[in-house]
Amino acid sequence: MDTQLILDIVLIVFSIIVGTLLSLVLFRLYIILGRVEKTMEFIDHIREMLEMWERIPFELLKKLTSFLTK
């Protein structure tokens, strides 16, 4: 076989292997980023709930003071 043909075949096989591995890595990265996004949404939801619970005593105190001043 000609040396150029062998090098072309090796280059094609190497390109296929690298392309396949790159696509697998990108797919795994996509899955991981999806999980990270869901985790961040969950953390934001917990933060919003805590902020809401934090406001409850102040709202009750405001209602109580407005009731007592009437």
Kinemage of the C-alpha trace (Angstrom):
@kinemage 1
@onewidth
@group {chain A} dominant
@subgroup {mainchain}
@vectorlist {calphas} color= white
{ca met a 1} P 0.000 0.000 0.000
{ca asp a 2} L 1.036 3.513 -0.604
{ca thr a 3} L 2.255 5.460 2.440
{ca gln a 4} L -0.083 8.370 1.707
{ca leu a 5} L -3.091 6.030 1.638
{ca ile a 6} L -2.115 4.531 5.007
{ca leu a 7} L -1.709 7.996 6.523
{ca asp a 8} L -5.095 9.048 5.117
{ca ile a 9} L -6.755 5.968 6.630
{ca val a 10} L -5.094 6.597 10.010
{ca leu a 11} L -6.181 10.248 9.874
{ca ile a 12} L -9.773 9.309 9.034
{ca val a 13} L -9.937 6.705 11.823
{ca phe a 14} L -8.386 9.139 14.297
{ca ser a 15} L -10.853 11.857 13.244
{ca ile a 16} L -13.794 9.491 13.708
{ca ile a 17} L -12.574 8.470 17.172
{ca val a 18} L -11.958 12.067 18.263
{ca gly a 19} L -15.316 13.199 16.838
{ca thr a 20} L -17.148 10.416 18.648
{ca leu a 21} L -15.420 11.164 21.944
{ca leu a 22} L -16.083 14.877 21.547
{ca ser a 23} L -19.772 14.282 20.891
{ca leu a 24} L -19.975 12.040 23.973
{ca val a 25} L -18.288 14.679 26.106
{ca leu a 26} L -20.626 17.384 24.808
{ca phe a 27} L -23.660 15.186 25.490
{ca arg a 28} L -22.511 14.506 29.056
{ca leu a 29} L -21.877 18.220 29.538
{ca tyr a 30} L -25.405 18.976 28.314
{ca ile a 31} L -26.847 16.495 30.831
{ca ile a 32} L -24.739 17.892 33.673
{ca leu a 33} L -25.708 21.486 32.851
{ca gly a 34} L -29.367 20.458 32.833
{ca arg a 35} L -28.969 19.005 36.310
{ca val a 36} L -27.149 22.114 37.498
{ca glu a 37} L -29.960 24.287 36.130
{ca lys a 38} L -32.594 22.209 37.952
{ca thr a 39} L -30.552 22.421 41.153
{ca met a 40} L -30.259 26.200 40.816
{ca glu a 41} L -34.024 26.484 40.271
{ca phe a 42} L -34.601 24.405 43.417
{ca ile a 43} L -32.212 26.586 45.427
{ca asp a 44} L -33.958 29.738 44.160
{ca his a 45} L -37.308 28.260 45.166
{ca ile a 46} L -36.024 27.505 48.685
{ca arg a 47} L -34.578 31.030 48.940
{ca glu a 48} L -37.909 32.574 47.901
{ca met a 49} L -39.764 30.459 50.459
{ca leu a 50} L -37.353 31.493 53.215
{ca glu a 51} L -37.732 35.154 52.274
{ca met a 52} L -41.511 34.750 52.374
{ca trp a 53} L -41.354 33.100 55.806
{ca glu a 54} L -39.040 35.860 56.971
{ca arg a 55} L -41.630 38.510 56.033
{ca ile a 56} L -44.532 36.835 57.858
{ca pro a 57} L -43.722 38.093 61.397
{ca phe a 58} L -43.201 41.639 60.125
{ca glu a 59} L -46.518 41.577 58.282
{ca leu a 60} L -48.271 40.266 61.378
{ca leu a 61} L -46.612 42.930 63.518
{ca lys a 62} L -47.669 45.621 61.067
{ca lys a 63} L -51.268 44.365 61.113
{ca leu a 64} L -51.233 44.191 64.897
{ca thr a 65} L -49.918 47.732 65.279
{ca ser a 66} L -52.435 49.068 62.780
{ca phe a 67} L -55.221 47.264 64.652
{ca leu a 68} L -54.083 48.607 68.020
{ca thr a 69} L -53.784 52.176 66.790
{ca lys a 70} L -57.387 52.266 65.554
